[in-house]
Amino acid sequence: MSKYKNIKWILKKQTDVGLKALWTYDDVKKEFTQIYKNYNSKLTIYTPEQLLDKISQIEEIETLK
């Protein structure tokens, strides 16, 4: 089972219903955060589609380790 199963499920559901959500991913802390209000950080902002692509990249890197 993928350790990213839950986040991928959430992102796919958001994509399916056309929800305009924004997310960040912290490479250091390995954390995903959905942006709600008053975003103030240096982390990259992702749409659900973009974050699904990012997770795929992370999974590929982790399988190479």
Backbone as a ProteinNet text record, in pm:
[ID]
protein_1_A
[PRIMARY]
MSKYKNIKWILKKQTDVGLKALWTYDDVKKEFTQIYKNYNSKLTIYTPEQLLDKISQIEEIETLK
[TERTIARY]
83	0	88	52.6	127.3	106	212.7	196.5	129.9	114.5	48.7	-96	-149.9	-283.4	-389.9	-389.5	-492.2	-484.5	-366.6	-353.5	-388.8	-350	-383.8	-534.8	-602.5	-747.7	-814.2	-767.8	-822.6	-803.7	-683.8	-654	-736.8	-751.5	-831.7	-977.2	-1031.3	-1169.5	-1185.6	-1088.7	-1095.3	-1092.2	-1009.1	-999.4	-1129.7	-1186.9	-1310.6	-1426.2	-1436.3	-1547.1	-1510.9	-1387.9	-1345.4	-1320.8	-1289.2	-1262	-1134.5	-1141.1	-1025.5	-946.1	-873.8	-794.1	-647.8	-575.4	-431.4	-361.2	-245.6	-169.2	-22.3	45.7	191.3	247.4	374	446.7	580.9	609.7	735.9	831	933.1	1029.9	1108.1	1130.3	1209.2	1126.6	1006.9	921.6	836.9	837	756.7	608.2	558.4	420.3	344.5	218.1	126.4	33.1	3.6	-86.1	-178.6	-309	-403.4	-410.6	-406.9	-408.3	-552.4	-577.9	-712.1	-717.9	-647.9	-652	-512.3	-489.9	-369.4	-241.5	-219.8	-98.5	22.8	121.1	241.5	359.2	413.7	524.4	605.7	721	805.7	788.4	692.8	670.7	597.8	625.8	559.5	412.6	325.7	182	148.1	68	29.4	-122.4	-172.2	-311.2	-317.5	-438.3	-444.9	-375.7	-393.6	-330.6	-178.4	-128.2	16.5	74.1	-0.3	50	46.2	-51	-50.4	74.4	112.7	235.8	358.1	359.3	471.2	483.2	370.1	372.1	427.7	390.7	445.3	597.3	648	792.3	857	794.8	848.4	851.8	743.9	738.5	845.6	871.2	976.1	1112.8	1139.9	1268.3	1282.3	1174.1	1180.2	1201.5	1152	1172.4	1316.1	1386	1526	1621.4	1574.9	1662.6	1683.9
-117.5	0	124.5	220	344.6	428.5	485.1	571.4	703.4	728.4	849.4	824	708.9	669.4	773.2	817.6	911.7	1045.7	1103.4	1233.6	1223.3	1114.6	1096.7	1084.7	1015.7	1001.3	1138	1218.4	1353.1	1438.5	1437.4	1519.7	1476.7	1347.1	1297.9	1338.8	1331.2	1373	1522.2	1603	1746.8	1773.4	1700	1714.8	1672.4	1560.5	1509	1608.2	1678.8	1773.3	1915.2	1934.8	2065.7	2166.8	2119.1	2207.8	2287.5	2415.2	2503.1	2513.7	2409.3	2405.1	2430.6	2479.3	2500.4	2428	2372.7	2291.7	2332.7	2301.3	2312.4	2176.3	2156.1	2037.1	2082.7	2048.6	2083	1964.7	1984	1877.5	1835.7	1928.3	1898.4	1820	1868.4	1802.6	1689.9	1679.8	1577.9	1591	1716.5	1743.9	1810.8	1771.8	1834.6	1925.1	2044.9	2136.5	2201.1	2192.6	2263.3	2406.4	2502.1	2643.2	2687.7	2748.4	2797.4	2949.7	3017.6	3164.2	3216.6	3338.5	3413	3330.8	3271.8	3193.6	3284	3243.4	3322.7	3228.3	3179.4	3085.1	3092.1	3030.5	3026.4	2896.1	2811.6	2683.5	2703.9	2618.1	2621.6	2586.3	2655.1	2627.7	2538.1	2432.5	2336.1	2327.9	2306	2266.2	2115.9	2059.3	1914.2	1833.7	1874.6	1803.1	1810.5	1929.1	1947.2	1866	1860.1	1786.6	1636.3	1588	1446.8	1414.2	1503.9	1485.3	1486.6	1579	1588.7	1460	1405.6	1281	1167.3	1162.9	1059.8	1071.1	1193.9	1215.4	1169.1	1202	1161.5	1009.6	944.1	797.5	734.5	791.6	738.3	749	862.9	883.8	786.2	768.5	679.9	533.3	493.4	355.2	331.7	438.8	426.2	415.4	450.8	449.5	309.8
0	0	0	-79.7	-88.6	37.2	88.6	205	167.6	38.4	-9.7	-51.8	-14.4	-58.7	-19.8	104.9	150.8	80.1	70.4	6.3	-141.9	-206	-346.9	-365.2	-273.2	-279.3	-265.5	-167.9	-146.9	-271.7	-327	-445	-565.9	-584.6	-697.4	-682.3	-559.8	-535.8	-564.1	-520.2	-546.9	-696.6	-768	-912.9	-979.9	-934.9	-994	-984.2	-871.9	-853	-895.3	-943.3	-991.5	-881.1	-761.4	-649.8	-676.2	-654.1	-674.6	-544.9	-511	-388.6	-420.7	-321.7	-335	-220.5	-251.8	-156.7	-156.1	-46.4	-41	-1.9	-34.4	10.7	64.3	188	251.7	234	149.2	121.1	245.3	336.3	455.8	556.8	586.9	686.1	626.6	493.3	423.9	459.3	454.5	492.3	378.1	364	270	349.9	297.5	366	264.1	290.3	205.6	256.3	163.9	200	220.1	334.1	363.2	356.7	445.8	451.8	481.2	438.8	476.3	465.2	350.1	326.6	337.3	416.2	433.5	454.7	343.8	353.2	224.9	227.3	108.7	31.6	73.6	7.2	-125	-221.2	-350.5	-334.2	-408.3	-405.6	-523.8	-498.5	-601.1	-611.6	-732.6	-750.2	-722.2	-704.5	-681.8	-792.7	-918	-1029.4	-1020.8	-990.1	-978.9	-863	-751.7	-636.7	-660.9	-736.2	-774.9	-856	-947.3	-1024.5	-933.2	-836.7	-742.2	-660.3	-615.2	-537.8	-622.4	-749.1	-838.3	-847	-855.8	-859.5	-729	-615.7	-485	-475.4	-517.3	-512	-599	-716.6	-804.7	-737.2	-675	-607.5	-491.1	-415.2	-299.1	-338.1	-454.4	-497.3	-542.7	-578.7	-620.9	-503	-385.6	-267.2	-215.3
[MASK]
+++++++++++++++++++++++++++++++++++++++++++++++++++++++++++++++++

